[in-house]
């Protein structure tokens, strides 16, 4: 054992988090084990000594993976081992990546890998809110250049009380659920969902989260110092030529500024004019030039970025000519696809989403098999971003991390307004195909998804719209401008990407990434209220196509009825080996799914035709109907005994028709009286309280013969 160092801190409610280094994974550049309760994370970081040749970015990969053994499980599937990251693991990886990536030096280009493994899992200490804390701690004890530390916490609100890093039970009761990342000075990232809260509530949650994060950052500094603070490695990953940079700025800045000032609506037109300036300069160079053309391209990007930013900061002019709070033109259409259960087109400027909503049965639920969570999911949202949406050739390799992240944000935004899915018989799948993209495609997905759900007849609480906000700032002058409905170019140029979704009542989801230090709560509050103004404008544009959910489903959409029955009757509906339910499905054409929930049984019936639905409902109700004394039934003779006959008077329910209850006349035996299979009308006259057996009578339904009068005449 070498030098093992451990530090700990406490959450506001007194629960403890500890960080330990020097015990596990010592050959990594940095490694820690973070523990809260019985949840333990192993975080490691490794970075190559040399930069990637020709790279002008940080080749950073962040992977969060849950070991099934951490929660005493064996993975499902054929291989029975951990494999490709699940969407849940990808989303946590993104939370960490987005928090730490902006804090590496701009000129650091060495391939860097952060791995976070769940090695012990406890639902009372959810790991997603601890992963970035662990990753930053591993970076802190390494020699890798990093402008941290940072940390992340989850903040929820339950019954008006804010809780940091709640248990799973508390999280499920919350009306506000955000994960917040920050350094000691600044908030860096926010992601979460809420039940139509106000902007003031959101700001309060962020402030409380930041206070808890400051404590966690300070403990990392203590850990780093106790471990013998490593001097950060020296590196030189960029070739630099300051004379060339100055020369290019003098030659090209004004030309670039003038192109930006043209306020062209089309991003392709802007791109061509910006590209022409660079091409003209490169073409002017002699063939034997010693100037590094790759360096020219890098410096030209800097010039272009600076010119576009200065135009907005100094003149409040955006690249496409809009005012800072102006939204691009919007048009929408619903019911575009005749055979989809619900469909909508949402187009805002050069961003367009074609979205469908499909209703399925319980059999269509998504199965979740994870180390921390398993079960079923009844609301699914998928986001697709093909290459043609930006005029590019891109192989279709399935969804990447970006598609998973954007889809998850839209799913969080819309699930807040769905009817109670626990009680709904439907599985709902929303699919957004981005057909054009120039910024805010995830928010277009929210808007189109909301319209598609309403077009499908799903009775959502209210339509949801989304907007992407941006910000440009200059720390030296204090100037800043907040931009509504940002373009793709403005996303790359800006210091903030802030997406907000909500109804007329309040916020349902948000995602924020900051690339600049010093964002005050006053500026954030201003951005939130400008976002609200934009959201409401977009909602009004959406209402031109549809103001509320359609009253009924499409004719070809599956109809659903749920019949609640006693748990003891589930077997009767299913029948031996599923014989009864299979026969109902075969003869009626309906789909029937039966499940046990608590002490009740739920019979979910799906059909696309009213006649089919009515027939299936009638069959099920006949099976689960409760026999009532005094009621008359049409039964079938099942067997004959010397003392009477057993008659099935309801599906699965037999009663005894005693020989004395068949006719008013006395019968000596059962010969020739009834036959097996014969239909007979009977009345239920008694249910034995002890045995539950049924006594039937046929004779009470027959006319009672008159009594024979005794003769009173005198005998001769």
LINWO-V726798 format. One record per residue. N is the residue number from 0. RES is the residue in one small letter. OMEGA is omega in whole degrees, 0 to 359 (none if undefined). BURIAL is 1 if it has 9 or more other ideal C-beta (glycine too) atoms within 8 Angstrom, else 0. Layout:
N&RES&OMEGA&BURIAL  N&RES&OMEGA&BURIAL
This chain:
0&x&174&0  1&x&184&0  2&x&179&0  3&x&184&1  4&x&181&1  5&x&175&0  6&x&180&1  7&x&175&1  8&x&183&1  9&x&173&1  10&x&181&1  11&x&181&0  12&x&175&0  13&x&177&0  14&x&188&1  15&x&172&1  16&x&179&1  17&x&175&1  18&x&182&1  19&x&176&1  20&x&178&1  21&x&183&1  22&x&182&0  23&x&173&0  24&x&187&0  25&x&179&0  26&x&173&0  27&x&178&1  28&x&176&0  29&x&178&1  30&x&177&1  31&x&168&1  32&x&178&1  33&x&182&1  34&x&171&1  35&x&187&1  36&x&178&0  37&x&175&0  38&x&179&1  39&x&177&1  40&x&172&1  41&x&180&1  42&x&178&1  43&x&176&1  44&x&178&1  45&x&179&0  46&x&178&1  47&x&181&0  48&x&184&0  49&x&177&0  50&x&176&1  51&x&184&1  52&x&177&0  53&x&183&0  54&x&173&1  55&x&180&0  56&x&178&0  57&x&177&0  58&x&184&1  59&x&172&1  60&x&179&0  61&x&181&1  62&x&173&1  63&x&181&1  64&x&179&1  65&x&175&1  66&x&183&1  67&x&179&1  68&x&181&0  69&x&179&1  70&x&176&1  71&x&181&0  72&x&172&0  73&x&182&0  74&x&175&1  75&x&179&0  76&x&185&0  77&x&187&0  78&x&180&0  79&x&176&0  80&x&177&0  81&x&181&0  82&x&179&0  83&x&180&0  84&x&175&0  85&x&177&0  86&x&179&0  87&x&179&1  88&x&177&1  89&x&181&1  90&x&178&1  91&x&176&1  92&x&180&1  93&x&178&1  94&x&180&1  95&x&182&1  96&x&184&1  97&x&181&1  98&x&187&1  99&x&186&1  100&x&182&1  101&x&186&0  102&x&169&1  103&x&179&1  104&x&183&0  105&x&184&0  106&x&178&0  107&x&188&1  108&x&178&1  109&x&179&1  110&x&187&0  111&x&182&1  112&x&175&1  113&x&177&1  114&x&176&1  115&x&182&1  116&x&171&1  117&x&182&1  118&x&172&1  119&x&186&1  120&x&182&1  121&x&182&0  122&x&178&1  123&x&177&0  124&x&187&1  125&x&188&1  126&x&185&1  127&x&179&1  128&x&181&1  129&x&189&1  130&x&181&1  131&x&175&1  132&x&180&1  133&x&182&1  134&x&179&1  135&x&179&1  136&x&177&1  137&x&177&1  138&x&182&1  139&x&183&1  140&x&178&1  141&x&176&1  142&x&181&0  143&x&179&1  144&x&182&1  145&x&185&1  146&x&181&0  147&x&4&1  148&x&174&1  149&x&172&1  150&x&179&1  151&x&171&1  152&x&170&1  153&x&175&1  154&x&177&1  155&x&176&1  156&x&180&1  157&x&180&1  158&x&177&0  159&x&182&0  160&x&178&0  161&x&182&1  162&x&177&1  163&x&180&1  164&x&184&1  165&x&170&1  166&x&179&1  167&x&180&1  168&x&178&0  169&x&180&1  170&x&183&1  171&x&179&0  172&x&190&0  173&x&173&1  174&x&180&0  175&x&184&1  176&x&181&1  177&x&167&1  178&x&185&1  179&x&174&1  180&x&182&1  181&x&167&1  182&x&177&1  183&x&185&0  184&x&194&0  185&x&169&1  186&x&185&1  187&x&187&1  188&x&175&1  189&x&173&1  190&x&178&1  191&x&184&1  192&x&181&1  193&x&183&1  194&x&175&0  195&x&181&1  196&x&179&1  197&x&177&0  198&x&180&1  199&x&178&0  200&x&180&1  201&x&180&1  202&x&179&1  203&x&179&1  204&x&180&1  205&x&180&1  206&x&180&1  207&x&178&1  208&x&183&1  209&x&179&1  210&x&178&1  211&x&181&1  212&x&180&1  213&x&178&1  214&x&181&1  215&x&176&1  216&x&180&1  217&x&180&1  218&x&175&1  219&x&177&1  220&x&177&1  221&x&179&1  222&x&181&1  223&x&180&1  224&x&180&0  225&x&180&0  226&x&183&1  227&x&188&0  228&x&181&0  229&x&173&1  230&x&182&0  231&x&186&0  232&x&176&0  233&x&180&0  234&x&176&1  235&x&187&0  236&x&181&1  237&x&169&0  238&x&184&0  239&x&177&0  240&x&185&0  241&x&178&0  242&x&178&0  243&x&180&1  244&x&180&1  245&x&181&0  246&x&179&0  247&x&180&1  248&x&179&1  249&x&185&0  250&x&194&0  251&x&188&1  252&x&183&1  253&x&179&0  254&x&180&1  255&x&181&1  256&x&180&1  257&x&176&0  258&x&179&1  259&x&183&1  260&x&179&1  261&x&176&0  262&x&180&1  263&x&181&1  264&x&186&0  265&x&179&0  266&x&179&1  267&x&177&0  268&x&178&1  269&x&182&1  270&x&180&0  271&x&181&0  272&x&176&1  273&x&180&1  274&x&181&0  275&x&179&0  276&x&179&1  277&x&181&1  278&x&180&0  279&x&180&0  280&x&181&1  281&x&180&1  282&x&181&0  283&x&181&0  284&x&177&1  285&x&183&0  286&x&183&0  287&x&182&0  288&x&176&0  289&x&180&0  290&x&179&0  291&x&184&1  292&x&175&0  293&x&178&0  294&x&177&1  295&x&181&1  296&x&181&1  297&x&180&1  298&x&178&1  299&x&176&1  300&x&179&0  301&x&180&1  302&x&181&1  303&x&180&1  304&x&183&1  305&x&181&1  306&x&181&1  307&x&179&1  308&x&181&1  309&x&178&1  310&x&181&1  311&x&183&1  312&x&186&1  313&x&186&0  314&x&182&0  315&x&178&0  316&x&179&0  317&x&185&1  318&x&181&1  319&x&174&1  320&x&182&0  321&x&171&0  322&x&183&0  323&x&184&1  324&x&184&0  325&x&179&0  326&x&177&1  327&x&178&1  328&x&184&0  329&x&165&1  330&x&183&0  331&x&177&1  332&x&177&0  333&x&179&1  334&x&182&0  335&x&182&0  336&x&189&0  337&x&184&0  338&x&174&0  339&x&178&1  340&x&175&1  341&x&181&1  342&x&180&1  343&x&170&1  344&x&174&1  345&x&181&1  346&x&178&1  347&x&184&1  348&x&180&1  349&x&176&1  350&x&185&1  351&x&176&1  352&x&169&1  353&x&188&1  354&x&178&1  355&x&172&1  356&x&182&1  357&x&179&1  358&x&178&1  359&x&181&1  360&x&176&1  361&x&179&1  362&x&181&0  363&x&180&0  364&x&177&1  365&x&178&0  366&x&180&0  367&x&180&1  368&x&182&0  369&x&179&1  370&x&181&1  371&x&185&1  372&x&171&0  373&x&182&0  374&x&183&0  375&x&180&0  376&x&185&0  377&x&175&1  378&x&186&1  379&x&174&1  380&x&179&1  381&x&182&1  382&x&181&1  383&x&184&1  384&x&181&1  385&x&183&1  386&x&184&1  387&x&181&0  388&x&176&1  389&x&178&0  390&x&182&0  391&x&172&0  392&x&182&0  393&x&180&0  394&x&180&0  395&x&183&0  396&x&183&0  397&x&185&0  398&x&174&0  399&x&182&0  400&x&180&0  401&x&180&0  402&x&178&1  403&x&181&1  404&x&180&1  405&x&178&1  406&x&180&1  407&x&179&1  408&x&179&1  409&x&178&1  410&x&179&1  411&x&182&1  412&x&186&1  413&x&185&1  414&x&180&1  415&x&184&1  416&x&179&1  417&x&170&1  418&x&183&0  419&x&185&0  420&x&179&1  421&x&181&0  422&x&182&0  423&x&177&1  424&x&187&1  425&x&160&1  426&x&183&1  427&x&175&1  428&x&176&1  429&x&179&1  430&x&177&1  431&x&174&1  432&x&180&1  433&x&183&1  434&x&173&0  435&x&179&1  436&x&169&1  437&x&178&1  438&x&172&1  439&x&179&1  440&x&177&1  441&x&179&1  442&x&173&1  443&x&177&1  444&x&179&1  445&x&183&1  446&x&180&1  447&x&179&1  448&x&178&1  449&x&179&1  450&x&180&1  451&x&178&1  452&x&179&1  453&x&178&1  454&x&179&1  455&x&180&1  456&x&176&1  457&x&187&1  458&x&178&0  459&x&183&1  460&x&180&0  461&x&179&0  462&x&181&1  463&x&174&1  464&x&180&1  465&x&180&1  466&x&175&1  467&x&180&1  468&x&176&1  469&x&177&1  470&x&171&1  471&x&182&1  472&x&177&1  473&x&185&1  474&x&182&0  475&x&182&0  476&x&183&0  477&x&179&0  478&x&172&0  479&x&176&1  480&x&179&1  481&x&185&1  482&x&177&1  483&x&175&1  484&x&188&1  485&x&172&1  486&x&175&1  487&x&179&1  488&x&181&1  489&x&175&1  490&x&181&1  491&x&184&0  492&x&193&1  493&x&181&1  494&x&182&1  495&x&171&1  496&x&189&1  497&x&181&1  498&x&181&1  499&x&176&1  500&x&178&1  501&x&175&1  502&x&175&1  503&x&184&0  504&x&182&0  505&x&187&1  506&x&176&1  507&x&178&1  508&x&175&1  509&x&175&1  510&x&183&1  511&x&173&1  512&x&180&1  513&x&180&1  514&x&185&0  515&x&177&1  516&x&168&0  517&x&176&0  518&x&182&1  519&x&178&0  520&x&177&0  521&x&178&0  522&x&179&1  523&x&178&1  524&x&177&1  525&x&180&1  526&x&180&1  527&x&182&1  528&x&174&1  529&x&177&1  530&x&179&1  531&x&178&1  532&x&179&1  533&x&180&1  534&x&182&1  535&x&176&1  536&x&181&1  537&x&177&1  538&x&180&1  539&x&177&0  540&x&178&1  541&x&183&1  542&x&176&1  543&x&177&0  544&x&183&1  545&x&183&1  546&x&183&0  547&x&178&0  548&x&176&1  549&x&188&1  550&x&185&0  551&x&176&0  552&x&174&1  553&x&181&0  554&x&183&0  555&x&178&0  556&x&180&1  557&x&174&1  558&x&183&1  559&x&173&1  560&x&177&1  561&x&178&1  562&x&178&1  563&x&182&0  564&x&173&1  565&x&181&0  566&x&182&1  567&x&182&0  568&x&181&1  569&x&181&1  570&x&181&0  571&x&180&1  572&x&180&1  573&x&182&1  574&x&180&1  575&x&180&0  576&x&180&0  577&x&186&0  578&x&185&0  579&x&183&1  580&x&178&1  581&x&179&1  582&x&178&1  583&x&181&1  584&x&182&1  585&x&185&0  586&x&182&0  587&x&184&1  588&x&179&0  589&x&173&1  590&x&184&1  591&x&177&1  592&x&184&1  593&x&179&1  594&x&177&0  595&x&179&1  596&x&183&0  597&x&179&0  598&x&182&0  599&x&172&1  600&x&177&1  601&x&177&1  602&x&181&1  603&x&183&1  604&x&181&1  605&x&178&1  606&x&178&1  607&x&183&0  608&x&183&0  609&x&180&0  610&x&178&0  611&x&181&1  612&x&182&1  613&x&181&0  614&x&181&1  615&x&179&1  616&x&180&1  617&x&180&0  618&x&182&1  619&x&181&1  620&x&178&1  621&x&181&1  622&x&188&1  623&x&179&1  624&x&181&0  625&x&179&0  626&x&180&1  627&x&178&0  628&x&180&0  629&x&179&0  630&x&178&0  631&x&183&0  632&x&172&1  633&x&185&0  634&x&179&1  635&x&179&1  636&x&181&1  637&x&179&1  638&x&182&0  639&x&179&1  640&x&178&0  641&x&185&0  642&x&179&0  643&x&181&1  644&x&173&1  645&x&185&1  646&x&174&1  647&x&185&1  648&x&171&1  649&x&180&1  650&x&179&1  651&x&182&0  652&x&179&1  653&x&176&1  654&x&180&1  655&x&171&1  656&x&185&1  657&x&182&1  658&x&182&1  659&x&183&0  660&x&182&1  661&x&180&1  662&x&174&0  663&x&179&0  664&x&179&0  665&x&177&0  666&x&180&1  667&x&179&0  668&x&185&0  669&x&183&1  670&x&175&0  671&x&182&0  672&x&180&0  673&x&177&1  674&x&176&0  675&x&181&0  676&x&181&0  677&x&176&0  678&x&183&0  679&x&177&1  680&x&182&1  681&x&176&1  682&x&177&1  683&x&185&1  684&x&180&1  685&x&170&0  686&x&182&1  687&x&184&1  688&x&182&0  689&x&187&0  690&x&183&0  691&x&180&0  692&x&184&0  693&x&174&1  694&x&184&1  695&x&175&1  696&x&175&1  697&x&189&1  698&x&181&1  699&x&177&0  700&x&181&1  701&x&176&0  702&x&180&0  703&x&182&0  704&x&180&0  705&x&178&0  706&x&176&0  707&x&181&0  708&x&179&0  709&x&182&0  710&x&179&0  711&x&181&0  712&x&179&0  713&x&178&0  714&x&179&0  715&x&none&0
